Amino acid sequence: MSRNIIVLGAGMVGVSVAWHLARRGHDVTLVDRREPGLETSFGNAGIIQREAVRPYAFPRDIGTLLRVLPNREVDIRYRPTGMVSAAGPLLNYWLNSGGERYARIVEEWASLIMRCQDAHAPMIEAAGAEALVRKGGWLELYRTRKEFDERLEEAKENHERFGVEYEVLDAEALYAKEPHLAKGLIGAIHWTQPWMVSDPGGLVQAYARSFAEQGGHVMQASVEEVHQVGTGWRVKTSEGALEADQVVVAMGPWSGELLGKLGMNVPLFVKRGYHMHYSAEEGATLNHWVMDAEKGFLLEPMRAGIRLTTGAELADLDSPPQYKQLAAAEKVARKLFPLGKRRDAQPWKGARPCMPDMKPVIGPAPGKEGLWLAFGHGHQGFTLGPATGELLAQMMDGEEPAVEMAPFRVDRF
């Protein structure tokens, strides 16, 4: 039976949820203060990461913690105020990042990741977005034998357990693929399954247009209040009030604040990130997305130029930007590849919505009939948006979802 549904948040997750619901014949309105795909989904590395079967764990070894402590690294930086305000979730993040807890989380997380491309494929086709997507994988670069060998052991296990495909490149094979990288690399892992997207925000926008072509409504407005009214819901926005049978909260890092107003305390924290686009020096080309695994940044040849994306900054969501991490990454990146001039007027800043057990929240809000949740995907909202939309739509229509969803319910906390 068709229902009137409001989806709050027009990033990859929200757009994907709306797309799947509209495809099932529901009357869906997608609401965001900005146009689709212009917040967190805009600024990521643009990889649909089939190989990412292990979520990013909090460092637990003493060597890494001592390395990060001076707060000068490329891969991880922190603001003391952000660490204090998120102390509880961060402690639980640390506890969940090792031993039996992490082993169980990997199994649950991988069940989503393994669906990512099957979920993206029909949306790419319906949106006519094939030109944005390049298949063939990306390269994870290594400088030292110890780090390389440890990662290869993990890759072998991931292949055996989760079907992850990869090729091992020695230095000669690597430089044959990327001749303009600086010398000194000992090899790389070529993850062959992932799909790369030359304009991540553009793909979200293409999905949103496909949603509208199915009869969906896109509304650009700020969400001010959400209230349960009788058997339905009322959403007050800057452009007027909306009423619906059901509401989906897919507002990424802003989801926790909204749910707090409804009396729900979710342990959401953010990992912020930055990016900048560059030209290449004359004659230099970058053929693949590449990650400097031991430094913690990525370079991606995109439509807008070569994008440099940083690692994680642990800080409050609304703290002013601090570009030292990007500057440090740029300094190292220029030694790896001959980057030219900056192309953007200023760096982009975004925030990844994270949960302390590294798994997203997908499912119903307990005690609030008709309210559904889809947020907290950490580094993988771009990868997992379509799978989330597919699974949540199945749940909302009373079907048995394709994946066991109990591990992703919000009442696990």
C-alpha positions as CSV (number, residue, x, y, z in Angstrom):
1,M,0.0,0.0,0.0
2,S,1.4,3.4,-1.0
3,R,2.3,5.7,1.9
4,N,3.3,9.3,2.2
5,I,6.9,9.4,3.4
6,I,9.4,12.3,4.2
7,V,13.1,11.6,4.0
8,L,15.3,14.1,5.8
9,G,18.8,14.5,4.3
10,A,19.8,14.5,0.7
11,G,23.3,12.9,0.9
12,M,24.0,9.6,-0.7
13,V,22.2,7.7,2.1
14,G,19.0,9.9,2.1
15,V,18.8,10.1,-1.7
16,S,19.2,6.3,-2.0
17,V,16.5,5.7,0.6
18,A,14.1,8.1,-1.2
19,W,14.9,6.4,-4.6
20,H,14.1,2.9,-3.3
21,L,10.9,4.1,-1.6
22,A,9.7,5.9,-4.7
23,R,10.5,2.9,-6.9
24,R,8.2,0.9,-4.7
25,G,5.3,3.3,-5.4
26,H,5.4,5.5,-2.3
27,D,4.8,9.2,-2.3
28,V,8.2,10.5,-1.1
29,T,9.5,14.0,-0.3
30,L,13.2,14.5,0.1
31,V,14.1,17.5,2.3
32,D,17.5,19.1,2.8
33,R,18.7,22.6,3.4
34,R,21.0,22.3,0.4
35,E,20.7,20.7,-3.0
36,P,21.4,16.9,-3.1
37,G,24.9,15.7,-2.8
38,L,26.5,19.0,-1.5
39,E,27.5,18.0,2.0
40,T,29.5,15.0,3.1
41,S,28.7,13.1,0.0
42,F,30.4,15.8,-2.1
43,G,33.8,15.6,-0.6
44,N,34.8,12.0,-0.3
45,A,37.3,10.0,-2.3
46,G,34.7,8.8,-4.7
47,I,35.3,5.0,-4.4
48,I,32.5,2.4,-4.1
49,Q,34.7,0.2,-1.9
50,R,33.8,-3.4,-2.3
51,E,37.2,-4.3,-0.7
52,A,36.4,-2.3,2.6
53,V,35.1,-5.4,4.5
54,R,36.8,-4.2,7.7
55,P,35.6,-0.9,9.3
56,Y,38.3,1.7,10.3
57,A,39.3,0.7,13.9
58,F,40.6,3.1,16.5
59,P,44.4,2.6,16.9
60,R,45.2,0.4,19.9
61,D,48.9,-0.3,19.6
62,I,51.2,1.8,21.6
63,G,53.4,2.7,18.7
64,T,50.6,4.3,16.7
65,L,49.2,6.1,19.7
66,L,52.6,7.6,20.5
67,R,53.0,8.6,16.9
68,V,49.6,10.4,16.8
69,L,49.9,12.0,20.2
70,P,52.0,15.1,19.1
71,N,49.1,15.9,16.7
72,R,51.2,16.5,13.6
73,E,50.3,13.4,11.5
74,V,48.7,13.4,8.1
75,D,46.3,10.5,8.8
76,I,44.9,11.4,12.2
77,R,44.6,14.7,14.0
78,Y,42.5,15.8,16.9
79,R,41.1,18.9,18.7
80,P,41.3,18.5,22.5
81,T,37.8,20.0,22.8
82,G,36.4,17.5,20.3
83,M,38.0,14.6,22.2
84,V,36.4,15.8,25.5
85,S,33.0,16.3,24.1
86,A,33.0,12.9,22.4
87,A,34.9,11.1,25.3
88,G,32.2,8.5,25.9
89,P,31.7,7.4,22.3
90,L,35.5,7.5,21.6
91,L,36.1,5.2,24.6
92,N,33.6,2.7,23.3
93,Y,35.1,3.1,19.8
94,W,38.5,2.1,21.3
95,L,37.0,-0.8,23.2
96,N,35.2,-2.1,20.1
97,S,38.4,-1.9,17.9
98,G,40.0,-5.1,19.0
99,G,39.5,-8.7,20.1
100,E,36.2,-10.6,19.9
101,R,34.2,-7.4,19.7
102,Y,35.9,-6.2,16.5
103,A,35.8,-9.7,15.0
104,R,32.0,-9.8,15.4
105,I,31.7,-6.3,14.0
106,V,33.7,-7.2,10.9
107,E,31.3,-10.0,10.1
108,E,28.3,-7.7,10.5
109,W,29.8,-4.8,8.6
110,A,31.0,-7.0,5.7
111,S,27.4,-8.2,5.2
112,L,26.6,-4.6,4.0
113,I,29.8,-3.9,2.1
114,M,29.4,-7.1,0.0
115,R,26.1,-5.8,-1.3
116,C,27.4,-2.3,-2.3
117,Q,27.9,-2.8,-6.0
118,D,24.8,-4.8,-6.6
119,A,22.9,-2.0,-5.0
120,H,24.6,0.8,-6.9
121,A,24.3,-0.8,-10.3
122,P,20.6,-0.4,-10.9
123,M,20.7,3.2,-9.7
124,I,23.6,4.0,-12.0
125,E,21.7,2.5,-14.9
126,A,18.4,4.3,-14.0
127,A,20.2,7.6,-13.6
128,G,22.2,7.2,-16.8
129,A,25.3,7.9,-14.8
130,E,27.6,5.4,-16.4
131,A,30.0,8.2,-17.6
132,L,30.8,9.1,-14.0
133,V,31.8,5.6,-13.0
134,R,35.1,3.9,-13.9
135,K,35.7,0.2,-13.1
136,G,39.1,-1.4,-12.5
137,G,40.0,-0.6,-8.9
138,W,42.6,1.5,-7.1
139,L,46.1,1.3,-5.8
140,E,47.3,1.2,-2.2
141,L,50.9,2.2,-2.1
142,Y,53.6,1.0,0.3
143,R,57.1,2.2,1.2
144,T,58.2,-0.4,3.8
145,R,58.3,-4.2,3.6
146,K,56.8,-4.7,7.1
147,E,53.7,-2.7,6.5
148,F,53.2,-4.2,3.0
149,D,53.5,-7.8,4.2
150,E,51.1,-7.2,7.1
151,R,48.5,-5.7,4.7
152,L,49.0,-8.6,2.3
153,E,48.2,-11.1,5.0
154,E,45.0,-9.3,5.8
155,A,44.2,-9.1,2.1
156,K,44.6,-12.8,1.8
157,E,42.2,-13.4,4.6
158,N,39.7,-11.0,3.2
159,H,39.8,-12.8,-0.1
160,E,39.2,-16.2,1.6
161,R,36.4,-15.0,3.9
162,F,34.7,-12.2,1.9
163,G,35.6,-12.7,-1.8
164,V,37.8,-9.6,-2.0
165,E,39.9,-9.6,-5.2
166,Y,43.3,-8.0,-5.5
167,E,46.6,-8.1,-7.3
168,V,50.1,-7.7,-5.8
169,L,52.3,-5.2,-7.6
170,D,56.0,-5.1,-7.1
171,A,57.8,-1.8,-7.8
172,E,58.3,-2.6,-11.5
173,A,54.7,-3.4,-12.0
174,L,53.6,-0.4,-10.0
175,Y,55.7,2.1,-12.0
176,A,54.5,0.5,-15.2
177,K,50.9,1.6,-14.2
178,E,51.9,4.9,-12.6
179,P,55.2,6.1,-14.1
180,H,55.0,9.6,-12.6
181,L,55.0,8.5,-9.0
182,A,58.1,9.3,-7.1
183,K,60.7,6.5,-6.8
184,G,61.1,4.7,-3.5
185,L,57.9,2.8,-3.3
186,I,58.3,-1.0,-2.9
187,G,55.0,-2.0,-4.3
188,A,51.2,-1.7,-4.1
189,I,48.0,-3.7,-3.7
190,H,45.7,-3.2,-6.6
191,W,42.2,-3.6,-5.3
192,T,40.5,-4.7,-8.6
193,Q,36.8,-4.8,-7.7
194,P,36.0,-1.2,-6.5
195,W,34.4,1.4,-8.8
196,M,35.7,4.9,-8.9
197,V,33.5,8.0,-9.4
198,S,34.9,11.1,-11.0
199,D,32.3,13.4,-9.4
200,P,30.9,12.0,-6.2
201,G,28.4,14.9,-5.7
202,G,27.4,14.6,-9.3
203,L,26.5,10.9,-8.8
204,V,24.3,11.8,-5.9
205,Q,22.7,14.5,-8.0
206,A,22.1,12.0,-10.8
207,Y,20.4,9.6,-8.4
208,A,18.3,12.5,-7.1
209,R,17.2,13.4,-10.7
210,S,16.3,9.7,-11.2
211,F,14.2,9.8,-8.0
212,A,12.4,12.9,-9.3
213,E,11.7,11.1,-12.6
214,Q,10.0,8.4,-10.6
215,G,7.6,11.0,-9.2
216,G,9.6,11.9,-6.1
217,H,9.6,15.5,-4.7
218,V,12.8,17.3,-3.8
219,M,12.4,20.2,-1.3
220,Q,15.2,22.6,-0.4
221,A,14.5,23.7,3.1
222,S,15.9,23.6,6.6
223,V,14.3,21.2,9.0
224,E,13.2,23.1,12.2
225,E,11.0,20.6,14.1
226,V,9.7,17.0,13.8
227,H,6.7,15.9,15.8
228,Q,4.5,12.8,16.0
229,V,0.9,13.8,15.4
230,G,-1.6,11.0,15.9
231,T,-0.6,8.1,13.7
232,G,1.6,10.2,11.5
233,W,4.3,12.9,11.6
234,R,4.6,16.6,11.1
235,V,7.8,18.2,9.9
236,K,8.2,22.0,10.2
237,T,10.6,23.5,7.7
238,S,11.8,26.9,6.7
239,E,9.5,26.6,3.6
240,G,6.4,25.4,5.5
241,A,5.1,22.4,7.3
242,L,4.8,18.9,5.8
243,E,2.8,15.9,7.1
244,A,3.4,12.3,6.3
245,D,2.7,8.7,7.5
246,Q,6.4,8.0,8.1
247,V,9.7,9.9,8.4
248,V,13.2,8.7,7.7
249,V,16.1,10.5,9.4
250,A,19.1,10.3,7.1
251,M,20.8,13.6,8.1
252,G,24.3,12.2,8.5
253,P,26.3,14.1,11.2
254,W,23.3,16.2,12.0
255,S,21.0,13.2,12.8
256,G,22.0,13.1,16.5
257,E,21.0,16.7,17.1
258,L,17.5,16.2,15.6
259,L,16.9,12.9,17.4
260,G,18.0,14.6,20.7
261,K,15.0,16.9,20.3
262,L,12.8,13.8,20.1
263,G,14.3,12.4,23.4
264,M,16.6,10.0,21.7
265,N,20.3,10.1,22.8
266,V,22.5,8.4,20.1
267,P,26.3,8.2,20.6
268,L,27.2,9.8,17.3
269,F,30.5,11.6,16.8
270,V,32.2,12.9,13.7
271,K,35.5,12.4,11.9
272,R,36.1,15.5,9.8
273,G,38.0,15.6,6.6
274,Y,39.3,18.1,4.0
275,H,40.0,18.1,0.3
276,M,41.6,20.3,-2.4
277,H,41.9,19.9,-6.2
278,Y,45.1,20.4,-8.1
279,S,46.4,20.5,-11.7
280,A,49.2,18.2,-12.6
281,E,52.6,19.5,-13.7
282,E,53.0,19.5,-17.4
283,G,53.4,16.0,-18.8
284,A,52.5,14.2,-15.6
285,T,49.4,11.9,-15.5
286,L,47.8,10.0,-12.7
287,N,46.0,7.0,-14.1
288,H,44.5,5.5,-10.9
289,W,43.1,6.5,-7.6
290,V,46.1,6.0,-5.2
291,M,46.4,5.9,-1.5
292,D,49.7,6.5,0.3
293,A,48.9,3.9,2.9
294,E,51.7,4.7,5.3
295,K,51.0,8.4,5.3
296,G,47.2,8.4,5.2
297,F,45.9,10.4,2.2
298,L,44.5,9.7,-1.2
299,L,45.0,11.3,-4.6
300,E,42.1,10.8,-7.1
301,P,42.0,12.0,-10.8
302,M,38.6,13.5,-10.9
303,R,36.6,15.9,-13.2
304,A,37.6,18.9,-11.1
305,G,41.3,18.0,-11.1
306,I,43.4,15.7,-8.9
307,R,41.7,15.6,-5.6
308,L,43.7,15.2,-2.4
309,T,41.6,13.9,0.5
310,T,42.9,13.8,4.1
311,G,42.5,11.3,6.8
312,A,40.4,11.9,9.9
313,E,40.2,14.9,12.2
314,L,38.5,14.3,15.6
315,A,36.8,17.6,16.3
316,D,33.3,19.0,17.1
317,L,31.0,19.1,14.1
318,D,30.8,22.9,14.0
319,S,34.4,23.8,15.0
320,P,36.1,26.3,12.6
321,P,38.2,24.6,9.9
322,Q,41.9,24.0,10.6
323,Y,43.9,23.4,7.4
324,K,47.2,22.3,8.9
325,Q,46.3,18.6,8.2
326,L,45.6,19.4,4.6
327,A,48.8,21.4,4.3
328,A,50.8,18.5,5.8
329,A,49.2,16.0,3.4
330,E,49.9,18.4,0.5
331,K,53.5,18.6,1.4
332,V,53.9,14.8,1.4
333,A,51.7,14.4,-1.7
334,R,53.9,16.8,-3.7
335,K,56.8,14.5,-3.0
336,L,54.8,11.5,-4.2
337,F,53.4,13.0,-7.4
338,P,54.1,16.3,-9.3
339,L,51.0,18.2,-8.3
340,G,50.5,21.7,-9.9
341,K,48.6,24.6,-8.6
342,R,45.5,24.5,-6.4
343,R,42.3,24.8,-8.3
344,D,39.8,25.6,-5.5
345,A,39.4,29.0,-3.9
346,Q,39.5,27.4,-0.5
347,P,39.7,23.8,0.9
348,W,36.5,21.8,1.3
349,K,35.6,20.6,4.8
350,G,33.1,17.9,5.7
351,A,32.2,15.5,8.5
352,R,31.8,11.7,8.5
353,P,29.0,10.6,10.9
354,C,30.4,7.8,13.1
355,M,29.1,5.4,15.7
356,P,31.3,3.8,18.5
357,D,30.8,0.3,17.1
358,M,31.7,1.4,13.5
359,K,28.3,0.2,12.2
360,P,25.5,2.4,10.8
361,V,22.1,2.8,12.4
362,I,19.5,1.4,10.0
363,G,16.0,0.5,11.1
364,P,13.0,1.7,13.2
365,A,13.2,4.2,16.1
366,P,11.9,2.2,19.1
367,G,8.8,3.6,20.7
368,K,8.2,6.0,17.8
369,E,6.0,4.3,15.2
370,G,6.6,5.5,11.7
371,L,10.0,7.0,12.5
372,W,12.9,5.3,10.7
373,L,16.7,5.8,10.9
374,A,19.5,5.7,8.4
375,F,22.8,7.3,9.4
376,G,26.2,6.7,11.0
377,H,28.0,5.1,8.1
378,G,31.4,6.6,9.0
379,H,33.8,6.5,6.1
380,Q,31.4,4.5,3.9
381,G,28.2,6.4,3.4
382,F,29.0,6.9,-0.3
383,T,29.6,3.2,-0.7
384,L,26.7,2.0,1.4
385,G,23.9,4.5,0.6
386,P,22.2,2.4,-2.0
387,A,22.4,-0.9,0.0
388,T,21.0,1.0,3.0
389,G,18.1,2.4,0.9
390,E,17.3,-1.1,-0.4
391,L,17.4,-2.7,3.0
392,L,15.5,0.0,4.8
393,A,12.8,0.0,2.1
394,Q,12.4,-3.7,2.6
395,M,11.9,-3.2,6.3
396,M,9.5,-0.3,5.9
397,D,7.3,-2.5,3.6
398,G,7.3,-5.3,6.1
399,E,9.5,-7.6,4.1
400,E,12.3,-9.9,5.3
401,P,15.4,-7.8,4.5
402,A,18.2,-9.4,2.5
403,V,20.6,-9.0,5.4
404,E,20.2,-9.7,9.1
405,M,19.5,-6.2,10.4
406,A,19.4,-6.6,14.2
407,P,23.1,-5.6,14.5
408,F,22.2,-2.2,13.0
409,R,19.2,-1.3,15.2
410,V,19.7,1.9,17.3
411,D,18.5,0.1,20.5
412,R,21.8,-1.9,20.4
413,F,23.3,1.0,22.4
